[in-house]
Amino acid sequence: LSLFTVVQWGQGQCVAPSGELGTCFPGNECQLRGGIPAAPCAGGYGMCCVCDCGGVIKENGTYFVNPNHPDTYDGTGSCQLTIYKLHLDICQIRLDFDHFSLMGPETVNHVCNSDQFLVSGGSPAPTICGTAIGDHMYIDAGMGVSNPIILTVITSGNNYGRAWRIRVTQIPCSSISKPINGRQLSNQDYSICIRSERNFCGIQYSACPDTANNRSRSFTLTGNSNTVVPAMVGSGTQNIPNSCPNDWLMIGCARVADRLPVSSTCEDRICGGTFNAEVNNVERTVTSTVRPFRLAFHTDATEAPQDVDNRGFCLDFVQQPCTNG
């Protein structure tokens, strides 16, 4: 048999000298796919292909790198990578930013005006810029097999050495690595900050829609989440019932948004299995006028047996304009 009857082009991973994983193709096919021939593979009969601008991949573990990689790129333009699913049973795409350095946001409103990294074709993802080394991002790939996900890096202006190396991993729907099936972790303390837009003095939060379950599962911090657990609120005082002493989401002076007359009291901690600023088993929109807009999330060391199947929280938010009243 000749060698070409046993070499399966485009199905085997290879390693470039710079450490990136690529896919073994004949050298001319790598270039036709918009890739960079990085090193020989298949006994010298192929080239290890790493993708940069204009690349199209259907393989797993491939890297998306900047032009002129491994050196920096200084220029103006748009660089895209198109990702197709390996097969129908792919639900998510994970992007690992092994290296990511673009021009940062502008200094007044902190908007990515000069450089931008965008994801289109999958679940909504924020536009980012600046430095994101060691971070990662999950993208919902949807149910179809023919709709691609497109990664785009837009650069504007010279005199800045940009560089990126992003590993693309396709995650099967049945994989335990799929984060949507994850559970709330113990011993967590972190904050989420939302930039206050100009002339906006308040913010409203509501639980994300969750059509995959009989009742909303987008806010489950405390109790058995397989049953209806009411919201619990308070300051965390151990001797007060329903005061969230163990797990909580902290929102400064939280109130029910449409409560009339406006309540003179507010709460700082919300927990339980229903998103509400009052003890109740009905979800409500919650409002806060405490700036900066900041949420603090805390879990204790014990997630069982009192707590069962908690997934944490997903909230939508809308900032509210300042009023003269």
ROSE-540705 format. One record per residue (C-alpha): x, z, y; residue in three letters. Coordinates in Angstrom, 2 decimals. Layout:
! residues N
R      east        up     north   res
R         X         Z         Y   ala
...
END
This chain:
! residues 325
R      east        up     north   res
R      0.00      0.00      0.00   leu
R      1.19     -0.66      3.52   ser
R      1.49      2.23      5.91   leu
R     -1.38      0.95      8.03   phe
R     -3.86      1.35      5.16   thr
R     -3.38      5.14      5.13   val
R     -2.79      5.99      8.79   val
R     -6.14      6.88     10.40   gln
R     -5.72      5.99     14.03   trp
R     -7.45      8.22     16.55   gly
R     -8.27     10.97     14.04   gln
R     -5.05     12.96     13.90   gly
R     -3.68     15.35     16.49   gln
R     -0.11     15.07     17.69   cys
R      2.09     17.11     20.02   val
R      3.80     15.66     23.08   ala
R      7.23     16.96     24.17   pro
R      5.56     18.80     27.07   ser
R      3.46     20.80     24.55   gly
R      0.09     19.10     25.04   glu
R     -1.99     18.10     22.07   leu
R     -2.82     14.43     22.03   gly
R     -4.30     11.85     19.70   thr
R     -2.27      9.36     17.69   cys
R     -3.06      5.73     18.62   phe
R     -1.21      2.45     18.62   pro
R      0.66      2.37     21.93   gly
R     -1.40     -0.44     23.43   asn
R     -4.71      1.28     22.58   glu
R     -3.55      4.45     24.32   cys
R     -2.99      2.49     27.51   gln
R     -6.32      0.70     27.14   leu
R     -8.00      4.11     26.97   arg
R     -6.33      5.11     30.21   gly
R     -3.95      7.51     28.49   gly
R     -0.26      8.31     28.74   ile
R      1.90      7.39     25.70   pro
R      3.78     10.70     25.48   ala
R      5.76     10.52     22.21   ala
R      5.98      8.58     18.93   pro
R      3.67      9.59     16.09   cys
R      2.68      8.30     12.62   ala
R      6.30      7.82     11.66   gly
R      7.01      5.82     14.81   gly
R      4.14      3.37     14.31   tyr
R      1.90      5.00     16.94   gly
R      2.06      6.88     20.21   met
R      0.80     10.37     20.99   cys
R     -1.77      9.72     23.70   cys
R     -2.49     12.22     26.48   val
R     -5.26     11.32     28.95   cys
R     -5.04     11.11     32.72   asp
R     -7.12      9.07     35.20   cys
R     -9.65      6.70     33.62   gly
R     -9.25      8.16     30.15   gly
R    -12.06      8.15     27.57   val
R    -11.91     10.65     24.71   ile
R    -13.99     11.36     21.62   lys
R    -11.38     13.58     20.02   glu
R    -11.01     17.36     19.98   asn
R     -8.23     19.35     21.60   gly
R     -7.13     16.57     23.96   thr
R     -5.55     17.32     27.34   tyr
R     -6.55     15.95     30.74   phe
R     -3.47     15.83     32.98   val
R     -2.64     14.70     36.49   asn
R     -0.99     11.35     37.24   pro
R      2.80     11.54     37.13   asn
R      2.52     14.48     34.70   his
R      4.50     16.68     34.04   pro
R      5.61     16.25     37.67   asp
R      3.23     16.97     40.52   thr
R      0.89     14.44     42.12   tyr
R      0.75     13.89     45.88   asp
R     -1.89     11.40     46.91   gly
R     -5.47     10.60     47.85   thr
R     -8.06      9.37     45.40   gly
R    -10.33     10.13     42.47   ser
R     -9.20     10.83     38.89   cys
R    -11.79     10.90     36.10   gln
R    -11.90     11.72     32.40   leu
R    -14.93     10.73     30.31   thr
R    -15.77     12.90     27.29   ile
R    -18.01     11.74     24.45   tyr
R    -19.15     14.00     21.63   lys
R    -17.34     13.86     18.31   leu
R    -20.75     13.96     16.61   his
R    -24.33     15.07     17.27   leu
R    -23.62     18.69     16.26   asp
R    -21.56     19.38     19.40   ile
R    -23.34     21.76     21.81   cys
R    -20.64     22.82     24.25   gln
R    -17.41     21.68     25.83   ile
R    -14.78     24.30     26.68   arg
R    -12.25     23.55     29.41   leu
R     -9.07     25.64     29.38   asp
R     -7.09     25.45     32.61   phe
R     -3.56     25.82     31.25   asp
R     -2.40     24.71     34.66   his
R     -4.55     23.96     37.70   phe
R     -3.30     23.76     41.26   ser
R     -5.21     21.82     43.92   leu
R     -5.33     22.21     47.67   met
R     -7.36     25.34     48.45   gly
R    -10.61     25.67     50.40   pro
R    -10.69     25.48     54.18   glu
R    -10.08     28.78     55.93   thr
R    -13.30     29.24     57.95   val
R    -16.19     28.79     55.50   asn
R    -14.08     28.59     52.32   his
R    -15.48     25.23     51.23   val
R    -13.53     22.82     49.00   cys
R    -13.27     19.98     51.51   asn
R     -9.81     18.56     50.77   ser
R     -9.57     18.72     46.95   asp
R    -12.38     19.15     44.44   gln
R    -12.81     19.50     40.68   phe
R    -16.29     18.43     39.55   leu
R    -18.12     18.32     36.23   val
R    -21.09     15.98     35.79   ser
R    -23.32     15.00     32.88   gly
R    -23.65     18.49     31.35   gly
R    -24.96     21.83     32.55   ser
R    -24.49     22.56     36.26   pro
R    -20.97     23.74     37.08   ala
R    -19.52     24.89     40.39   pro
R    -17.15     22.72     42.38   thr
R    -13.75     24.43     42.42   ile
R    -10.38     23.98     44.07   cys
R     -7.23     26.02     44.65   gly
R     -5.53     27.73     41.71   thr
R     -7.17     28.53     38.35   ala
R     -4.36     29.06     35.86   ile
R     -5.42     30.69     32.61   gly
R     -9.15     30.45     33.36   asp
R    -11.73     28.57     31.31   his
R    -15.20     27.04     31.71   met
R    -18.01     26.28     29.25   tyr
R    -20.22     23.21     29.71   ile
R    -23.52     22.72     27.88   asp
R    -23.23     19.25     26.34   ala
R    -26.98     18.72     25.88   gly
R    -28.80     17.37     22.84   met
R    -27.96     13.66     23.00   gly
R    -24.84     12.01     21.62   val
R    -24.51      9.08     24.03   ser
R    -24.49     10.85     27.41   asn
R    -20.89     11.59     28.43   pro
R    -19.50     14.51     30.40   ile
R    -17.25     13.41     33.23   ile
R    -14.46     15.49     34.74   leu
R    -13.45     14.37     38.23   thr
R    -10.58     15.50     40.43   val
R    -10.86     14.32     44.04   ile
R     -7.75     14.67     46.18   thr
R     -7.49     14.15     49.93   ser
R     -4.38     14.27     52.04   gly
R     -0.67     14.13     51.35   asn
R      2.13     16.70     51.40   asn
R      0.71     18.86     48.62   tyr
R      1.99     18.95     45.06   gly
R     -1.08     18.95     42.85   arg
R     -0.94     19.48     39.11   ala
R     -3.46     20.06     36.36   trp
R     -3.40     20.34     32.59   arg
R     -6.87     20.97     31.13   ile
R     -7.48     21.27     27.42   arg
R    -10.83     19.88     26.23   val
R    -12.36     21.55     23.15   thr
R    -15.64     20.45     21.60   gln
R    -17.65     23.33     20.11   ile
R    -20.16     22.71     17.28   pro
R    -23.65     24.17     17.62   cys
R    -23.07     26.38     14.58   ser
R    -19.70     27.73     15.75   ser
R    -19.26     31.46     16.32   ile
R    -17.18     30.48     19.36   ser
R    -20.30     29.26     21.15   lys
R    -20.74     31.83     23.97   pro
R    -24.52     31.54     24.31   ile
R    -24.88     33.54     21.11   asn
R    -22.61     36.29     22.39   gly
R    -23.59     39.88     22.95   arg
R    -22.91     42.33     25.72   gln
R    -19.41     43.82     25.49   leu
R    -18.55     47.50     25.71   ser
R    -16.34     49.05     28.40   asn
R    -16.87     46.38     31.03   gln
R    -16.41     46.83     34.78   asp
R    -16.37     43.82     37.06   tyr
R    -17.85     42.60     40.32   ser
R    -19.49     39.34     41.34   ile
R    -19.23     38.42     45.01   cys
R    -21.44     35.83     46.73   ile
R    -20.26     34.35     50.00   arg
R    -22.70     35.05     52.81   ser
R    -23.67     31.83     54.56   glu
R    -23.79     31.73     58.34   arg
R    -27.03     33.17     59.78   asn
R    -28.16     34.52     56.41   phe
R    -28.65     38.30     56.25   cys
R    -30.37     38.89     52.91   gly
R    -30.43     37.70     49.34   ile
R    -33.06     37.55     46.60   gln
R    -32.35     37.67     42.86   tyr
R    -34.60     36.68     39.96   ser
R    -34.00     36.51     36.22   ala
R    -33.08     33.05     34.93   cys
R    -35.75     31.21     32.91   pro
R    -35.30     31.61     29.17   asp
R    -37.58     29.19     27.32   thr
R    -35.82     29.71     23.98   ala
R    -37.37     33.15     23.41   asn
R    -40.88     34.60     23.32   asn
R    -40.07     36.85     26.27   arg
R    -37.29     36.61     28.77   ser
R    -33.91     37.55     27.36   arg
R    -31.96     36.79     30.51   ser
R    -31.77     40.47     31.51   phe
R    -31.10     42.85     28.60   thr
R    -28.70     45.68     29.39   leu
R    -30.17     48.79     27.72   thr
R    -32.37     49.61     24.72   gly
R    -33.56     47.46     21.82   asn
R    -33.76     43.95     23.26   ser
R    -35.89     42.71     20.36   asn
R    -38.83     44.58     21.93   thr
R    -40.17     44.79     25.48   val
R    -37.95     47.27     27.32   val
R    -39.02     48.15     30.88   pro
R    -36.73     48.13     33.85   ala
R    -35.00     51.40     34.63   met
R    -33.58     52.14     38.06   val
R    -31.76     54.91     39.89   gly
R    -28.47     56.23     41.11   ser
R    -26.98     57.15     37.74   gly
R    -27.67     60.89     37.89   thr
R    -27.50     62.21     34.34   gln
R    -30.41     64.67     34.74   asn
R    -32.92     62.12     36.04   ile
R    -34.80     60.00     33.44   pro
R    -34.50     56.23     33.73   asn
R    -31.55     56.53     36.12   ser
R    -29.15     54.12     34.38   cys
R    -26.30     56.52     33.53   pro
R    -24.77     54.29     30.82   asn
R    -25.09     50.52     31.45   asp
R    -26.16     49.08     34.77   trp
R    -26.13     46.26     37.26   leu
R    -25.51     47.58     40.78   met
R    -27.22     45.81     43.71   ile
R    -26.98     47.51     47.09   gly
R    -30.35     48.99     48.19   cys
R    -32.46     46.81     45.90   ala
R    -36.22     46.48     46.52   arg
R    -39.05     44.38     45.07   val
R    -39.10     41.33     47.32   ala
R    -42.86     40.92     47.88   asp
R    -43.85     44.59     48.03   arg
R    -46.21     45.21     50.98   leu
R    -45.94     47.44     52.81   pro
R    -42.17     47.36     52.49   val
R    -40.95     50.39     50.58   ser
R    -38.88     52.88     52.54   ser
R    -36.82     53.65     49.44   thr
R    -34.47     51.47     47.47   cys
R    -32.35     51.70     44.35   glu
R    -28.75     50.78     43.62   asp
R    -28.78     50.51     39.82   arg
R    -30.98     48.39     37.55   ile
R    -30.85     48.52     33.74   cys
R    -33.18     48.31     30.75   gly
R    -34.61     45.05     29.46   gly
R    -36.63     43.81     32.43   thr
R    -35.33     42.76     35.84   phe
R    -37.20     44.77     38.45   asn
R    -36.25     47.22     41.22   ala
R    -38.99     49.56     40.00   glu
R    -39.68     51.13     36.60   val
R    -41.90     48.43     35.09   asn
R    -42.05     45.97     32.20   asn
R    -42.92     43.00     34.43   val
R    -40.10     40.93     35.93   glu
R    -40.00     40.74     39.72   arg
R    -37.84     39.16     42.39   thr
R    -35.41     41.71     43.86   val
R    -34.11     41.61     47.41   thr
R    -31.11     43.20     49.18   ser
R    -29.82     43.12     52.75   thr
R    -26.55     44.92     52.04   val
R    -23.57     42.77     52.93   arg
R    -21.24     41.61     51.57   pro
R    -23.47     40.36     48.76   phe
R    -21.93     42.01     45.71   arg
R    -23.09     42.85     42.20   leu
R    -21.19     45.38     40.09   ala
R    -21.66     45.35     36.30   phe
R    -20.81     48.30     34.05   his
R    -21.19     49.02     30.33   thr
R    -20.16     52.17     28.53   asp
R    -18.32     52.50     25.21   ala
R    -21.46     52.63     23.05   thr
R    -23.66     49.61     22.36   glu
R    -25.28     50.92     19.15   ala
R    -27.49     52.31     17.68   pro
R    -29.53     53.03     20.84   gln
R    -28.68     49.64     22.33   asp
R    -29.52     46.65     20.13   val
R    -28.87     42.93     20.71   asp
R    -28.23     43.21     24.45   asn
R    -26.97     39.97     25.99   arg
R    -26.31     41.06     29.57   gly
R    -27.84     39.20     32.48   phe
R    -28.37     35.80     34.08   cys
R    -29.72     35.75     37.62   leu
R    -30.69     33.03     40.08   asp
R    -30.21     33.85     43.75   phe
R    -31.38     32.51     47.11   val
R    -29.98     33.74     50.42   gln
R    -32.48     34.73     53.10   gln
R    -32.10     33.83     56.81   pro
R    -31.68     36.48     59.47   cys
R    -34.78     37.40     61.48   thr
R    -35.21     38.89     64.91   asn
R    -37.78     41.40     63.74   gly
END
